[in-house]
Amino acid sequence: MTHPHLLRHTSCSRMAEAGVDPRTLQDIMGHASMKITMELYNHVTDERLTNEIQKLNNRRIS
């Protein structure tokens, strides 16, 4: 069974993927600490990592 709290983790990660400013994301999540938001809730998937690396590669070529 999946715990409902998992939705907070997913939501945080998806907002970060969408480009929500980290400080704003901290406020949305209601965390007092940026560390909580970024280390415990904002999960990086392999796909996300690949996409971000590709963005960097595209910038170097342009």
C-alpha positions as a printed NumPy array, in Angstrom:
array([[  0.   ,   0.   ,   0.   ],
       [  1.265,   3.462,  -0.908],
       [  1.209,   5.999,   1.883],
       [ -0.706,   9.238,   1.077],
       [  2.32 ,  11.262,   2.201],
       [  4.07 ,  10.026,  -0.949],
       [  1.875,  12.493,  -2.855],
       [  3.757,  15.381,  -1.191],
       [  7.065,  13.972,  -2.422],
       [  5.721,  13.491,  -5.94 ],
       [  4.155,  16.937,  -5.996],
       [  7.368,  18.606,  -4.863],
       [  9.428,  16.759,  -7.443],
       [  7.008,  17.584, -10.26 ],
       [  6.93 ,  21.277,  -9.345],
       [ 10.741,  21.339,  -9.347],
       [ 10.761,  19.614, -12.748],
       [  8.373,  22.294, -14.01 ],
       [ 10.878,  24.96 , -13.003],
       [  9.271,  26.325,  -9.844],
       [ 11.804,  28.51 ,  -8.043],
       [ 13.312,  26.55 ,  -5.094],
       [ 12.513,  29.275,  -2.552],
       [  8.926,  29.461,  -3.773],
       [  8.711,  25.686,  -3.667],
       [  9.849,  25.785,  -0.035],
       [  6.954,  28.135,   0.79 ],
       [  4.436,  26.037,  -1.13 ],
       [  5.54 ,  22.932,   0.773],
       [  5.404,  24.818,   4.066],
       [  8.929,  23.918,   5.11 ],
       [ 10.963,  26.139,   7.407],
       [ 14.177,  24.807,   5.896],
       [ 15.275,  24.716,   2.26 ],
       [ 17.239,  21.582,   3.177],
       [ 14.027,  19.696,   3.957],
       [ 12.474,  20.729,   0.652],
       [ 15.468,  19.96 ,  -1.525],
       [ 16.917,  16.881,   0.161],
       [ 13.883,  15.023,   1.471],
       [ 11.1  ,  15.958,  -0.933],
       [ 12.675,  16.885,  -4.25 ],
       [ 13.656,  13.561,  -5.805],
       [ 15.756,  13.351,  -8.972],
       [ 14.86 ,  10.521, -11.336],
       [ 17.215,   9.128, -13.97 ],
       [ 15.023,  10.702, -16.642],
       [ 15.204,  14.109, -14.968],
       [ 18.97 ,  13.859, -14.661],
       [ 19.296,  12.913, -18.332],
       [ 17.062,  15.809, -19.402],
       [ 19.068,  18.348, -17.395],
       [ 22.369,  17.069, -18.805],
       [ 20.914,  17.294, -22.314],
       [ 19.963,  20.935, -21.656],
       [ 23.579,  21.661, -20.723],
       [ 24.849,  19.887, -23.839],
       [ 22.464,  21.892, -26.029],
       [ 23.722,  25.17 , -24.515],
       [ 27.339,  24.293, -25.307],
       [ 26.521,  23.55 , -28.941],
       [ 24.566,  26.754, -29.526]])
